[in-house]
Amino acid sequence: MREKENSPASRGISAGSRWKVAAGLGILLGTAALSSALAPGISPLYYARFSVLTPPGPVEPPAEAFRLIPRLINARHKVAKGDNVRTLASAYGTDVRSLQSTNSNEFIFMSRGGYIRVYNGKGLLYEVTANGESLNGIAARYAGKGRDLKSFKSEIVEDNDLPPSALLTNYKFSKGDRVYLPSVYLDLDTYRMPLRSFGRISSRFGMRYHPILKRRIFHAGCDIPMPLGTPVYPSRSGTVVFSGWKGGYGNTVEVKHKDGSMCRYGHLSKLAVAVGETVQKSRTLLGKVGSTGLSTGPHLHFEIILPSGKSVNPLARIGKR
């Protein structure tokens, strides 16, 4: 959270919290010397300002700072060559599920040069999306089954250094604030590749020269060449809304998802589902790779269509919502 009129910093610290502040400062002072020895140039006293309770600092403080500072801090990490979600989780003192949940991304593929939100807690670092979101509302939404709501709210207040009065007044947040929700992990409904494995993409999303029509046209999906009969599975869970012959796509299955988007699987040799069936991501057999319709050889046409009807690059959505 940013410091503002109703932030803990502007209200003063309650008597019950003074000992925590004193202890925290002692830890920071003690680790200052340690950080100089272990990671020259890193001062916990300086990097403590990256806490969720303060405005952000530089884009990317060193990962060592996250392990040395006892309070919760967060920043953006620029993905470098060789980075993967497991090594990043270890470097920043968190776990894989926390990074996936906070970024709403399974990080099946990591694009070099892109950014992800990193922090040193375990759970969801929630970003407030509108002014006036309340502690009660956020806690109720993420408490989950079997978790005592009152205890969960107390954990949020303590871990985010909110004033104790937040439990009585239903503390309000501002858009852009970040709230740490301990031990909360999202069940990500993200896109996966519709094949168990694949070697290459023969035709990507965008303008291309069509090998049969002999002219440049827009290609709304990607083509994945695979041996005839290779099993095809749903990229996301959903409901089958079409299963049959669809012009140039040949034998086609279309699956609609709960957010209104849809995946199209074309040129199949065999259809294994019917309209109305509920299918599970990466588990339910939709059909098998073929060369039906306008096709020059066995391959899968894979397409993602937004609720608006617009097709998007499917490879850019893998691991994301």
C-alpha positions in Angstrom: 0.0 0.0 0.0 1.1 3.5 -0.5 1.4 5.9 2.4 -1.6 8.3 2.5 -3.9 10.1 4.9 -5.4 7.0 6.4 -2.3 4.9 6.3 -0.6 3.5 9.4 2.3 5.9 9.0 0.1 9.0 9.2 -1.9 7.8 12.2 1.0 6.8 14.4 1.8 3.4 15.9 -0.3 1.8 18.6 1.3 0.9 21.9 0.9 -2.8 21.2 2.9 -2.3 18.0 5.9 -0.3 19.4 7.8 -3.4 20.4 7.4 -4.8 17.0 8.8 -1.7 15.4 11.7 -1.6 17.8 12.4 -5.3 17.1 12.2 -4.7 13.4 14.6 -1.8 13.5 17.0 -4.0 15.6 16.8 -6.7 13.0 17.4 -4.2 10.2 20.4 -2.6 11.9 21.8 -6.1 12.6 21.4 -7.3 9.1 22.9 -4.1 7.6 26.3 -5.3 8.5 25.5 -8.8 7.3 24.2 -7.5 4.0 27.5 -5.6 3.4 29.4 -8.8 3.9 27.2 -11.1 2.0 25.9 -8.8 -0.7 27.9 -5.6 -1.0 25.9 -2.5 -1.8 22.6 -3.9 -0.4 21.4 -2.1 2.7 18.3 -3.5 4.4 17.6 0.0 5.9 17.4 1.3 2.3 15.5 -1.5 0.8 12.9 -1.6 3.6 11.3 1.3 1.8 10.1 -1.2 -0.9 7.5 -2.5 1.6 3.9 -2.7 0.4 3.3 0.1 3.0 5.4 2.6 1.1 5.7 3.9 -2.5 7.7 1.7 -4.8 11.4 2.3 -5.3 13.6 1.3 -8.2 12.1 -1.2 -10.6 14.2 -4.1 -9.5 16.1 -4.3 -6.2 18.6 -7.2 -5.9 17.0 -10.6 -4.9 19.4 -10.8 -1.9 17.5 -7.8 -0.3 14.3 -9.8 -0.3 15.9 -12.5 1.8 17.6 -10.1 4.2 14.7 -7.8 5.1 12.2 -9.3 7.6 9.2 -7.3 6.4 7.3 -7.9 3.2 8.6 -6.1 0.1 7.7 -6.3 -3.6 9.0 -5.1 -6.9 9.0 -6.0 -10.6 11.6 -8.4 -12.0 12.7 -8.3 -15.6 12.9 -11.8 -17.0 16.4 -12.7 -18.2 17.7 -15.6 -20.2 17.6 -18.8 -18.2 15.0 -17.5 -15.7 12.2 -19.9 -14.7 9.5 -19.6 -12.1 11.2 -22.1 -9.7 14.5 -20.4 -9.7 12.9 -17.0 -9.2 10.7 -18.2 -6.4 13.8 -19.5 -4.6 15.8 -16.3 -5.3 13.1 -14.0 -3.8 12.2 -16.1 -0.8 8.7 -17.2 -1.9 7.2 -20.2 -3.6 6.0 -21.0 -7.1 2.3 -20.9 -6.4 2.6 -17.4 -4.8 4.3 -16.0 -7.9 1.7 -17.7 -10.2 -1.3 -16.5 -8.1 0.0 -12.9 -7.8 0.7 -12.6 -11.5 -2.3 -14.7 -12.7 0.2 -16.6 -14.8 1.3 -20.2 -14.6 4.6 -19.2 -16.3 4.7 -22.3 -18.6 6.6 -20.1 -21.0 8.6 -17.1 -19.7 9.3 -14.3 -22.3 12.8 -12.8 -22.0 12.5 -9.0 -21.3 9.0 -9.2 -19.8 8.3 -8.3 -16.2 6.7 -10.2 -13.3 5.7 -9.1 -9.8 8.0 -10.6 -7.2 7.9 -10.5 -3.4 9.1 -12.3 -0.3 5.8 -13.6 1.1 3.9 -16.9 0.7 0.4 -16.3 -0.5 -1.4 -13.8 -2.8 -0.2 -10.2 -3.1 -3.5 -8.7 -4.2 -3.7 -5.5 -6.1 -6.7 -3.3 -5.3 -8.6 -2.6 -8.6 -10.9 0.2 -7.4 -11.0 3.0 -4.8 -13.1 2.0 -1.7 -12.4 -1.8 -1.7 -12.8 -2.8 1.9 -10.9 -5.2 4.2 -14.1 -7.1 4.9 -14.9 -7.5 1.2 -11.4 -8.8 0.3 -11.2 -11.1 3.3 -14.7 -12.6 2.6 -13.7 -13.2 -1.1 -10.5 -15.0 -0.4 -11.0 -16.7 3.0 -12.1 -19.9 1.3 -13.9 -22.9 2.8 -12.9 -24.0 6.3 -11.0 -20.8 7.1 -12.3 -18.7 10.0 -13.1 -15.2 8.6 -12.4 -13.3 11.8 -9.0 -15.0 12.2 -8.2 -14.4 8.5 -8.9 -10.7 8.8 -6.7 -10.5 11.9 -3.9 -12.1 9.9 -4.3 -9.6 7.1 -4.2 -6.7 9.6 -1.1 -8.0 11.3 0.9 -9.0 8.2 0.1 -5.7 6.4 0.8 -3.5 9.5 -2.7 -2.0 9.4 -3.9 -0.2 12.5 -5.9 -2.5 14.9 -8.9 -0.3 14.4 -9.1 -1.7 10.9 -10.9 -4.7 12.4 -13.6 -2.4 13.7 -14.0 0.3 11.0 -13.8 -1.9 7.9 -10.6 -0.4 6.5 -10.8 1.0 3.0 -8.1 0.7 0.3 -7.3 2.8 -2.7 -6.8 1.7 -6.3 -3.3 0.3 -6.8 -2.7 -0.6 -3.1 -1.2 -4.1 -2.6 -2.5 -6.3 0.2 -0.7 -9.4 1.3 -3.2 -12.3 1.8 -1.2 -15.0 3.7 -1.5 -18.6 2.5 -4.0 -17.7 -0.3 -3.4 -19.3 -3.7 -5.5 -19.0 -6.8 -6.8 -21.9 -8.8 -5.7 -20.5 -12.2 -8.0 -21.2 -15.1 -5.3 -20.6 -17.7 -4.6 -21.8 -21.3 -2.4 -24.8 -21.9 -1.1 -26.3 -25.1 -3.8 -28.8 -26.4 -1.2 -31.5 -27.0 0.9 -33.5 -24.6 4.0 -32.5 -26.5 4.9 -30.8 -29.8 8.0 -30.0 -31.8 7.3 -26.9 -33.8 4.7 -24.4 -35.2 4.4 -24.5 -38.9 2.2 -21.5 -39.3 1.8 -18.7 -36.8 -0.9 -16.2 -36.0 -1.1 -13.3 -38.4 -0.9 -12.6 -42.1 0.5 -15.5 -44.2 0.6 -16.9 -47.7 -2.0 -19.7 -47.8 -0.5 -22.9 -49.3 -3.7 -24.0 -50.9 -5.5 -20.7 -51.8 -2.2 -19.2 -53.1 -2.7 -15.8 -51.6 -2.0 -13.8 -48.5 -4.7 -14.0 -45.9 -5.0 -13.6 -42.1 -4.4 -16.7 -40.1 -6.5 -16.6 -36.9 -4.6 -19.3 -35.0 -1.5 -21.4 -35.1 -0.8 -24.7 -36.9 1.0 -27.4 -35.1 2.2 -30.3 -37.3 1.8 -33.7 -35.5 1.5 -37.4 -36.6 -1.9 -38.5 -37.7 -4.0 -39.7 -34.8 -2.2 -37.7 -32.1 -4.6 -37.0 -29.2 -5.9 -33.4 -28.7 -7.0 -32.1 -25.3 -8.8 -28.9 -24.2 -6.6 -25.9 -23.6 -9.0 -24.9 -20.9 -12.0 -26.5 -19.2 -15.4 -25.6 -20.6 -18.4 -26.8 -22.6 -18.4 -28.1 -26.1 -20.5 -25.7 -28.3 -19.6 -27.2 -31.7 -18.4 -30.6 -32.9 -18.6 -31.4 -36.6 -17.6 -30.3 -40.0 -16.7 -26.6 -40.4 -15.8 -25.7 -43.9 -12.0 -25.2 -44.4 -11.4 -26.2 -40.8 -12.6 -29.7 -41.6 -13.6 -31.7 -38.5 -13.7 -29.2 -35.7 -14.4 -28.9 -32.0 -15.2 -25.6 -30.3 -15.1 -25.3 -26.5 -16.6 -22.3 -24.7 -15.1 -21.2 -21.3 -16.8 -19.6 -18.3 -15.5 -16.1 -19.2 -17.1 -16.3 -22.6 -14.0 -17.0 -24.6 -13.7 -20.0 -26.9 -11.0 -22.3 -28.3 -11.2 -23.9 -31.7 -9.5 -27.1 -32.7 -9.5 -27.8 -36.5 -8.5 -30.4 -39.1 -9.2 -33.3 -36.8 -9.3 -36.9 -38.1 -11.7 -38.0 -35.4 -14.2 -36.3 -33.1 -14.5 -37.6 -29.6 -17.0 -35.2 -28.0 -20.5 -34.0 -28.6 -22.2 -30.6 -28.2 -23.1 -29.9 -24.6 -20.4 -32.0 -23.0 -18.3 -30.5 -20.2 -14.6 -31.1 -20.8 -11.6 -30.8 -18.5 -8.4 -29.0 -19.3 -5.6 -31.3 -20.5 -7.6 -34.4 -19.6 -10.7 -34.9 -21.8 -10.0 -36.3 -25.3 -11.5 -33.9 -27.9 -10.4 -35.8 -31.0 -7.3 -36.7 -32.9 -5.0 -34.8 -35.2 -5.9 -35.2 -38.9 -5.8 -33.4 -42.2 -9.4 -32.7 -43.0 -10.7 -29.5 -44.7 -8.2 -27.2 -46.4 -5.0 -28.9 -45.3 -1.7 -30.0 -46.8 -0.8 -32.6 -44.1 -1.6 -33.7 -40.6 -1.7 -30.8 -38.1 -3.8 -29.1 -35.5 -5.3 -25.7 -36.1 -5.5 -24.1 -32.6 -7.4 -20.8 -32.1 -8.4 -18.6 -29.2 -11.5 -16.4 -29.7 -12.4 -13.6 -27.2 -16.0 -13.0 -26.1 -16.0 -10.1 -28.5 -15.4 -12.5 -31.4 -11.8 -11.4 -32.0 -9.1 -14.0 -32.4 -5.9 -13.5 -30.5 -2.4 -15.1 -30.7 -2.8 -18.4 -28.9 0.9 -18.8 -28.1 0.9 -15.5 -26.2 -1.9 -16.7 -23.9 -0.4 -20.0 -22.9 -0.2 -20.1 -19.1 -2.4 -17.0 -18.8 -6.1 -16.3 -18.4 
